[in-house]
Amino acid sequence: MKLLLFLVSGSLACAGGTYWYLFLKPSPFSLESLRPTEPLEVDQKKRNKVLKKGFSRERIPENLDAIIIGSGLGGLTTAACMAKKGKRVLVLEQHDNAGGCCHTFTEKGFEFDVGLHYVGQLHENSLMRIAFDQITEGQLEFVTLPQHFDNIHIGQGEEHREYSFYTGKTEMEANMKKQFPDDTKAVEEFFRVMKVSARKTHYLGLLKLIPRWLALFFLKSGIADRCSSVFRLATTGVTTWADQLTNNKDLQLMFNYLFIGDRPRDCSLFMNALLIHHYKRGAYYPRGGASEIPYHISNTIRKYGGEVLVRAPVTRILLDKDAAACGVAVRKGQEEVEVKAPIVISNCGLFNTFKYLLPPQIHIKHDIQTRAQMMKPGKACVLLFCGFDATAEELDITPTTLWLFKENDIDKSMDKFFAMSKDEAPDNVPMVFITFPSAKDPASKIRHPGKSCMTVLTMVNYEWFEEWKDGTVRRRGDDYTEYKNRFADHLFNWACEHFPKIKDKVVYQEIATPLSNEHYLRAFRGAPYSGEHTLERFDPVLMAKNRCDTPVKNLYITGQDVFSCGIAGALHGGLICASTVLGHLLYVDLFMMKIKLKGGSILRTLQKLFF
């Protein structure tokens, strides 16, 4: 009888503790923290006080709880969540502008985004929308882009074909069926995969939040596979799957046109489907430009006693006598300033963190090497920035993004391109992405009247630029300038084929290479998405092991290397990291808020999530 009472009381205690942890534990989020959106700040001097606040000893908050290395979206999200939970945080950015891939730069009166081109999943009461509202306290506005958000062009000359992607719960699928009437079954199957991937993504996220031993038990016992097909989709190659579905190579390209540097045959079907589903409910752009994101998150961090400081290059992570992280060293002129905190969080990427910031004797340890080898560096990229003295109407440009492909077999074209010599590459780029940030943002007409800008992106081999890596920025020599300008000429001429009016209106042009990405963004080997997004990375067992915590006690990783790439990936990386560090499942708070906003039932929402 005593044993029975013990077991019953123990079960009740566990149930009560779980209920308190999930539903009653104080949340850093609240609807009361949201305030009416303030007018867009267009005074650059006032913006610089937020985004360009320089590092000094005097500006370091006292009694720090955590230091975050890097002010990309992952680092800022983690910092804001911790700050709203009562933790005093310091974000350190090596560049002179906060924001990482969300920062913008202005030259000759033109403003360019460097990493955010558009983003999805921001419809009313979406989880991402609620998260952004909380970390900016309702100050971030997003413009809804036209329903026709992407154009895909395949082939050139007489072989040219044009397709479109539309947003909309039913319109996206209907539009694709209209374009491929002979392959409706294939389209339906792709959208079924998209639906499963989107609805069950949280299963893969949970692998990083529940105890590691429990996650591995679910996976290796086969229980996970019986719960959902999403685990099998994660380890299915896109090309292998598409070949079994249809022989139409144009349609196959439509299934994987959102290239992030990896060949479709090496990519996870789950991740690929998730990328396209990301825009199903709409494509959006920050009103006021990409820098609005770090601007408002930085204000939140400071409101709760934290700080975001730039021109603060971290040279090394400090370790105590037990080899636990206890702070960082920051280069300030010719000296190093040591800043201490019980927790260090790195948003400068897994590779940079382990290779450059840890002492050699720690870096070579087996557990560190094992963790570092869980991912491989992704492909580098070049970005061409062009400014025009003309309006969008005068140039016939729109918010719709263009994806250009010389042929419909991406595996084949990427194989050929990446196998080329350094000299061949600039004149044989097989695919590009063209976007007009000024056309996406209505506020651009107010902030930069009479001007338009364009960004063109393509993936490249880092090795083609490696011989100049030890040079100084803007002083790498005439041969470097000549080489990168060959890429610029090819990309610009290709863009002019589709927008002929831009040719005579261009007044500013600059091309960023992988070396530019290394210098300004600290992107390892110039890769904007950090790690590869291959089948190996999305193997569920590897995902369960690749977490925010590291073999170094009190050292954590946030950002794109936690879950996936892009704006959404970095945001979720920040939420997962903050949940880990705080010992508080922030997703439960966000889900509860979502249910409250939608006026729904907790039970019905849980059924939708897990069944």
Residue pairs with C-beta under 8 A, 6 or more apart in sequence:
21 585
22 585
22 588
23 588
23 592
25 584
27 586
27 589
27 592
28 81
28 84
28 85
28 86
28 134
28 584
28 586
28 589
29 84
29 134
29 586
29 589
29 590
29 593
31 593
31 596
31 597
33 84
33 134
33 137
33 138
34 133
34 134
34 137
34 138
35 137
35 138
35 139
36 138
37 138
37 139
37 141
38 139
40 141
40 287
40 288
40 443
40 446
41 47
41 288
41 295
42 446
42 447
44 106
47 291
47 295
50 98
50 295
50 298
50 299
50 308
51 97
51 98
51 99
51 103
51 291
51 294
51 295
51 298
51 310
52 96
52 97
52 98
52 310
53 59
53 98
53 307
53 308
53 309
53 310
54 96
54 309
54 310
54 311
54 312
55 92
55 309
55 310
55 311
55 312
55 330
55 332
55 337
56 309
56 332
57 332
57 337
59 307
59 309
60 90
60 307
60 309
60 339
61 88
61 90
61 305
61 306
61 307
62 88
63 88
64 88
64 89
64 90
64 339
64 340
64 341
65 82
65 87
65 88
65 89
65 341
65 342
65 343
66 79
66 82
66 87
66 88
66 89
66 90
66 341
66 342
66 343
66 344
66 345
66 581
67 89
67 90
67 92
67 327
67 328
67 339
67 341
67 343
67 344
67 345
68 75
68 76
68 78
68 79
68 89
68 90
68 91
68 92
68 345
68 346
68 347
68 558
69 75
69 92
69 314
69 317
69 328
69 344
69 345
69 346
69 347
69 348
69 353
69 357
70 91
70 92
70 93
70 94
70 100
70 346
70 347
70 348
70 522
70 559
71 91
71 92
71 93
71 98
71 99
71 100
71 294
71 298
71 308
71 310
71 347
72 99
72 100
72 101
72 102
72 347
72 559
72 560
72 570
73 99
73 100
73 101
73 102
73 293
73 294
73 297
73 559
73 567
73 570
73 571
73 574
74 100
74 347
74 558
74 559
74 560
74 562
74 570
74 571
74 573
74 574
74 577
75 91
75 100
75 345
75 347
75 558
75 559
75 574
76 91
76 98
76 99
76 135
76 293
76 294
76 297
76 298
76 301
76 308
76 574
77 131
77 135
77 297
77 558
77 570
77 571
77 573
77 574
77 575
77 578
78 345
78 347
78 558
78 574
78 575
78 577
78 578
78 581
79 89
79 91
79 297
79 301
79 306
79 308
80 134
80 135
80 136
80 297
80 300
80 301
81 135
81 574
81 575
81 578
81 582
81 586
82 89
82 306
82 578
82 581
82 582
83 89
83 300
83 301
83 303
83 304
83 305
83 306
84 134
84 135
84 300
84 304
85 578
85 582
85 584
86 304
87 306
87 582
88 305
88 306
89 301
89 306
89 307
90 306
90 307
90 309
90 339
90 341
91 98
91 298
91 301
91 306
91 307
91 308
91 309
92 309
92 312
92 314
92 328
92 330
92 339
93 100
93 308
93 309
93 310
93 311
93 312
94 310
94 311
94 312
94 313
94 314
94 522
95 103
95 310
95 311
95 520
95 521
95 522
96 310
96 311
97 103
97 104
97 105
97 291
97 310
98 294
98 298
98 308
98 310
99 290
99 291
99 293
99 294
100 115
100 294
100 347
100 521
100 570
101 114
101 115
101 116
101 521
101 528
101 570
102 113
102 115
102 116
102 290
102 291
102 293
102 294
102 567
103 114
103 115
103 290
103 291
103 294
104 111
104 112
104 113
104 114
104 289
104 290
104 291
105 111
105 112
105 114
106 112
107 385
107 387
107 508
107 510
108 387
108 507
108 508
109 387
109 448
109 451
110 385
110 387
110 448
110 451
110 453
110 508
111 289
111 437
111 438
111 444
111 447
111 448
111 453
112 385
112 437
112 453
112 455
113 289
113 290
113 291
113 437
113 455
114 290
114 383
114 512
114 520
114 521
115 290
115 521
115 528
116 286
116 290
116 293
116 567
117 401
117 433
117 435
117 437
117 455
118 145
118 149
118 279
118 283
118 284
118 285
118 401
118 435
118 440
119 142
119 278
119 283
119 284
119 285
119 566
119 567
119 568
120 278
120 279
120 280
120 281
120 282
120 283
120 284
120 568
121 127
121 128
121 129
121 278
121 281
121 568
122 128
122 129
122 132
122 142
122 282
122 284
123 129
123 281
123 282
125 594
125 597
125 598
126 281
126 594
127 587
127 590
127 591
127 594
128 568
128 571
130 590
130 593
130 594
130 597
131 571
131 575
131 590
132 140
132 293
132 571
133 140
134 590
134 593
135 297
135 300
136 293
136 296
136 297
136 299
136 300
137 296
137 300
137 303
139 296
139 299
140 286
140 292
140 293
140 296
141 286
141 287
141 288
141 292
142 284
142 285
142 286
142 287
143 284
143 285
143 286
143 287
143 440
143 441
143 442
144 282
144 283
144 284
145 282
145 283
145 284
145 285
145 399
145 400
145 440
146 398
146 399
146 400
147 166
147 167
147 168
147 171
148 164
148 165
148 166
148 400
149 165
149 166
149 167
149 279
149 283
149 399
149 400
149 401
150 164
150 165
150 257
150 279
150 283
150 400
150 401
150 402
150 403
151 162
151 163
151 164
151 165
151 400
151 401
151 402
151 403
152 162
152 163
152 164
152 165
152 253
152 254
152 257
152 403
152 405
153 160
153 161
153 162
153 163
153 402
153 403
153 404
153 405
153 498
154 160
154 161
154 162
154 163
154 250
154 253
154 405
154 407
154 408
155 161
155 405
155 406
155 407
155 408
156 406
161 250
163 179
163 250
163 254
164 175
164 179
165 172
165 175
165 176
165 254
165 276
165 279
166 172
166 175
167 279
167 280
167 281
167 282
167 283
168 174
168 175
168 280
168 281
169 280
169 281
172 191
172 279
172 280
173 187
173 188
173 191
176 187
176 254
177 184
177 187
177 188
180 186
180 187
180 248
180 250
180 251
180 254
182 248
183 246
183 248
183 251
186 245
186 246
186 248
186 251
187 251
189 245
190 245
190 255
190 273
193 233
193 241
193 269
193 273
194 273
194 274
194 276
194 277
194 280
195 277
196 228
196 229
196 230
196 233
197 230
197 233
197 269
197 270
197 273
197 274
197 277
198 273
198 274
198 277
198 280
199 608
199 609
200 228
200 229
200 230
201 230
201 274
202 587
202 609
203 224
203 227
203 228
203 230
203 231
204 230
204 231
204 234
204 270
204 538
204 540
204 543
204 563
205 563
205 572
205 576
205 587
206 215
207 215
207 219
207 540
207 543
207 544
208 215
208 543
208 544
208 546
208 547
208 548
208 562
208 563
208 576
208 580
209 576
209 579
209 580
209 585
209 587
212 544
212 545
212 547
215 544
216 541
216 544
216 545
217 223
218 224
218 227
219 231
219 540
219 541
219 544
220 541
224 231
224 540
225 231
225 232
230 270
231 540
233 268
233 269
233 270
233 273
234 268
234 269
234 270
234 271
234 538
234 539
234 540
234 543
235 268
235 535
235 538
235 539
235 540
236 268
236 269
236 270
236 535
237 264
237 265
237 266
237 267
237 268
237 269
237 535
238 255
238 256
238 264
238 265
238 267
238 268
238 269
238 272
239 252
239 256
239 263
239 264
239 265
239 411
240 265
241 269
242 252
242 255
242 256
242 264
243 252
246 252
249 408
249 409
250 408
252 264
252 408
253 405
253 408
253 409
253 410
255 272
255 276
256 264
256 267
256 272
256 410
257 403
257 405
257 410
258 272
258 275
258 276
258 403
259 410
259 431
259 433
259 459
260 275
260 378
260 529
260 533
260 565
260 566
261 378
261 379
261 380
261 381
261 459
261 527
261 529
261 532
261 533
262 378
262 379
262 532
262 533
262 534
263 410
263 411
263 414
263 415
264 272
264 410
264 411
265 411
266 532
266 534
266 535
267 533
267 534
267 535
268 533
268 534
268 535
268 537
268 538
270 538
271 533
271 538
271 564
274 564
275 566
278 568
285 399
285 437
285 440
285 441
286 292
286 293
286 441
287 441
287 442
287 443
288 441
288 443
288 447
289 437
289 441
289 443
289 444
289 447
290 437
294 308
298 308
301 307
301 308
302 308
312 330
312 332
313 330
313 331
314 328
314 329
314 330
314 331
314 348
314 357
315 328
315 329
315 330
315 331
315 336
315 357
316 328
316 329
316 357
316 358
316 359
317 325
317 327
317 328
317 344
317 346
317 353
317 357
317 358
317 552
317 555
318 325
318 326
318 327
318 328
318 329
318 338
318 340
319 325
319 326
319 359
319 362
319 552
320 326
322 553
323 362
323 552
323 553
324 552
324 553
324 554
324 555
325 343
325 344
325 552
325 553
325 554
325 555
326 340
326 341
326 342
326 344
326 554
327 338
327 339
327 340
327 341
327 344
328 338
328 339
328 344
328 357
329 336
329 337
329 338
329 339
330 336
330 337
330 338
330 339
331 337
342 554
343 554
343 556
343 581
344 554
344 555
344 556
345 555
345 556
345 557
345 558
345 577
345 581
346 352
346 353
346 357
346 555
346 556
346 557
346 558
347 557
347 558
347 559
348 357
348 522
349 522
349 523
349 524
349 530
349 531
349 559
349 560
349 561
350 371
350 372
350 375
350 530
350 531
350 557
350 561
351 372
351 375
351 377
351 524
351 525
351 530
351 531
352 522
352 524
353 550
353 555
353 557
354 363
354 368
354 371
354 372
355 363
355 372
355 524
358 368
358 552
362 368
362 552
363 369
365 551
367 551
368 550
368 551
368 552
371 546
371 550
371 551
374 537
374 542
374 545
374 546
375 530
375 531
375 532
375 537
375 546
375 561
376 531
376 532
376 534
376 536
377 462
377 524
377 525
377 527
377 530
377 531
377 532
378 527
378 528
378 529
378 530
378 531
378 532
378 533
378 565
379 418
379 459
379 460
379 461
379 462
379 527
379 532
380 459
380 460
380 461
380 462
380 465
380 514
380 517
380 523
380 525
380 526
380 527
380 528
381 457
381 458
381 459
381 460
381 514
381 517
381 526
381 527
381 528
382 457
382 458
382 460
382 484
382 487
382 491
382 511
382 512
382 513
382 514
383 455
383 456
383 457
383 511
383 512
383 516
384 454
384 455
384 456
384 457
384 487
384 488
384 491
384 492
384 509
384 510
384 511
384 512
385 453
385 454
385 455
385 508
385 509
385 510
385 511
385 512
386 453
386 454
386 455
386 456
386 492
386 495
386 502
386 506
386 508
386 509
387 451
387 452
387 453
387 506
387 507
387 508
387 509
388 395
388 451
388 452
388 453
388 454
388 502
388 505
388 506
388 507
389 450
389 451
389 505
389 507
390 450
390 451
390 452
390 501
390 505
391 445
391 450
391 451
391 452
392 398
392 436
392 438
392 439
392 452
394 501
394 505
395 452
395 499
395 501
395 502
395 505
396 499
396 501
397 436
397 439
397 452
397 454
397 499
397 502
398 436
398 439
399 436
399 439
399 440
401 433
401 434
401 435
402 433
402 434
402 435
402 498
403 431
403 432
403 433
403 434
404 431
404 432
404 433
404 434
404 494
404 498
405 413
405 430
405 431
406 413
406 430
406 431
407 413
407 430
410 431
413 430
413 431
414 430
416 428
416 430
417 425
417 428
417 429
417 430
418 461
420 428
422 463
422 464
422 483
425 460
425 461
425 464
425 487
426 483
426 486
426 487
426 489
426 490
427 486
427 490
429 458
429 487
429 490
429 491
429 494
431 458
431 459
432 456
432 457
432 458
432 491
432 494
432 495
433 456
433 457
433 458
434 454
434 455
434 456
434 495
434 498
435 454
435 455
435 457
436 452
436 453
436 454
436 455
437 444
437 453
437 455
438 444
438 448
438 451
438 452
438 453
439 452
444 451
452 505
454 495
454 499
454 502
456 491
456 492
456 494
456 495
458 487
458 491
460 487
460 513
460 514
462 514
462 525
462 526
462 527
465 480
465 483
465 484
465 513
465 514
465 515
465 526
468 476
468 477
468 480
468 515
469 515
469 518
471 477
471 480
471 515
473 515
473 516
473 519
476 515
484 511
484 513
485 511
487 511
487 513
488 509
488 511
491 511
492 506
492 509
495 502
496 502
496 503
512 520
513 526
514 523
514 525
514 526
514 527
515 526
516 526
517 523
517 526
517 527
517 528
518 524
518 525
518 526
521 528
523 530
524 530
529 560
529 565
529 566
530 559
530 560
530 561
530 565
531 537
531 560
531 561
531 565
533 564
533 565
536 542
537 543
537 546
543 563
546 561
546 562
547 562
547 580
548 556
548 557
548 558
548 562
548 573
548 576
548 577
548 580
548 581
549 555
549 556
549 580
550 556
550 557
556 577
556 580
556 581
557 577
558 573
558 574
558 576
558 577
558 578
559 570
559 573
559 574
559 577
560 566
560 569
560 570
560 573
561 573
562 569
562 572
562 573
562 576
562 577
563 569
563 572
563 573
563 576
564 572
564 573
575 586
575 587
575 590
578 586
579 585
579 586
579 587
591 605
592 602
594 605
595 601
595 602
595 605
